């Protein structure tokens, strides 16, 4: 029987949990050092007591950058089987987290199957599910109704929840005073803003924040403090609304920690490259070094169909500058619900960004695979190259689509391969290119 409710409570008591042991081993670090970071809130281990199939992961300072995959059904795309294929894709390619953003109908069955099936962390946004779950119009939903949905998700085994508690009246005032090109682009944030304006009430997740924390503490659900006022275009970044909400999120972080609830803080959004590093640093400062979870940021607004690339550029800079968790973006962003191929492209772009950042941050053993690849390329060992590659299937398919006459090189350089030439000379051999 556990004599603690949450990973944070255990860490504060000096207890090394089984989950901490697993994470410490994955991260090549001492479990006691990890526990100290969990106690301070600099690392979280999202791990609901009801998620039995999970393989625990840590998110935060000094750890590998993790990635999240978004999926879920909508009113226009109701194919649960297709979404489960995306789940399998995410697990196959090593995504550490999956967020079910379903916003249509009764999603309980899909979410339950997801929790049973997935070793990855599961996240949700209860606000998305509220209308379908409660079968009420937005204006008729009460504060207690919203809490009911939070409890339902917690009971089902969700490891972290995006709760948009920072968009309170003060933050809304700053948002309305400082005009934006794109206004509010957060789905959950826009729904809460609409609810607040239509009812005249304070944000229920802010007004009843302590009640939310009690539910999350009971099941050891990590709160992911949502950025309802994140910028939706690069011209809106680092404005009064974004910063006003971030200040509120810093205060909410400390309130959660006081209840032993683990915290992540969510960030932008869309942002020019030259603003990203500063944003990461003042986010960490204002939110007391809580793990930072970023969507992108997308560094330009003109690349629909290629936003997995704009996101990977921003994500690499963000993670190298202190972000801990990247939410993938697919080529379908801003255009439609992603299909399985889009999901793969988004995962790969995000994993490359995360890995590149880990190398830059000096995360232990981050360079190991790169060194293995260099060793395989040095001796032109194609099978080893495919094995080490982040996507072995694609690497092999490209190589074999235009095969070289001899497997000493690829079809681009042939016998003029620089590696082959240098190796032969260093081995005392003669390099010849012309056939007799």
Secondary structure, DSSP 8 states (H G I E B T S, - for coil): --S-SSHHHHHHTT---HHHHHHHHHTTS-HHHHHHHHHHTSEE----TT-TT-----EETTS--EEEEEE---SS---HHHHHHHHHHHHHTT-SEEEE---SS--HHHHHHHHHH-SSEEEE-HHHHHHHHHT--GGG--HHHHHHHHHHHHHHT-SEEEE--S--HHHHHHHHHS--SS----HHHHHHHHHHHHH----HHHHTHHHHHHHHHHHT-EEEE--TT--SSGGGTT-HHHHHHHHHHHHHHHHHHHTT--EEEEE-SB--HHHHHHHHHHHHHHTTT-EEEEE--BS-SS-TT-HHHHHHHHHHHHHHTT--EEE---TTTTTS---HHHHHHHHHHHHHHHHHHHHHHT-TTTTHHHHHHHHHHHTT-HHHHHHHSTTHHHHHHHHHHT--SSTTS-TTTGGG-HHHHHHHHHTT-----S--
